[in-house]
Amino acid sequence: MDIKSITMEIEEKVIEIRRHLHSNPELSLQEYNTTEYIYNMLKDTNIELQKCSSGTGIIGILNGRGKGPTLGIRADIDALPIVEETELSFASKNQGVMHACGHDVHTSVLIGTAIVLDRLKDSFNGTIKFIFQPAEETMQGAKYMIDEGVLKNPDLDHIICLHTWPFTDAGKIGVRHGAIMASANRFEIEVYGTGGHAAHPHKSVDAIPIAAQIVSSLQQIVSRKLSPIDSAVLTIGQIHGGTADNIIAKKVTISGTVRTLKTEVSENIKQSMEEISQNIAKAFNGDAKVNYYPGSPPVINDKQMVDLLAEVVTENLGESCLEYLEEPSLGGEDFAFYLQHVNGMLFRLGTRNELEASQRGLHNPGIIFDEKAISTGIITMSSFAVRYLNR
Ligand code: NI
């Protein structure tokens, strides 16, 4: 039997799996039942299953007929702290937790892909590692899996993953060369004055006007210090300071996020932020400290992998099902941490249909993913793996 026929045969079962996962979401690093469930779904296959040491997260290893490369396929399995508002018959039974990023779809697509490839294991060489990763939403999971040794034994040659995408039709695959997701970083600037009586500003250092100058000067980093070719977002999301109307503020905290498509751009922004904050504070006898928290690096797709995917999609789903995405997303994705060690690709699984609820953004409490995407995901992943391993 071929990939498509097996996928059609198991589609209903995999949709049931997806609904079970959707009803029973678990937060990052608490995916114990999800891990157990994945184990049970795959325990009767030839896939060698290894649960991670903490009991959340699981790796499956499937060997083909002969020697060959090793491909990692990763699905994230965690949900979000969101109260679900979909009114689906299989809505979350875990109050306040929801699969609003589609990780239930990712997990079921990977389970389905594992079932398909297990049946076809004599048709490819090499090894597939199925990586069910916890805690993507908190950006902890990929590093955790790397610490668990997922890159080694056998060593990964490439790694791929998919992510649901409510801006592409269900049945289609979206991808782009180069950057597809941004580097997401956090910062916090502490501005220090001395405090004092509001009536005697000349006898103290006021942190508020210093902070105000820093806020407006930070706007010039993207417009005046970066190359116009490099894109970046610098958003200040919070500013807190002062204690009373008649007291000169001693401390102000400014915090926000920096998104870039290149790691070096993020480094440049950090440096400019320090120069601007410290020099402005110094000019008014105050002080400033910049805390910069690097998050995930950008996700940069490997050219060969994208070209191979394009071939596979065109051949198996048809040319009209391949969508080259014009823009990367400035969202962050911890899959980038694997890409610091091994080349790979993230692609988009379209989940949009004519219903408004399917067109809402990821993390929206009312988003409904079109389940037609599940078979598209399984066919694409399985065909990609076989093609890659037999290259
Ligand atoms: Ni996600």
Boltz pocket constraint, residues with backbone or C-beta under 6 A from the ligand:
constraints:
  - pocket:
      binder: B
      contacts: [[A, 101], [A, 102], [A, 103], [A, 136], [A, 163]]
      max_distance: 6.0
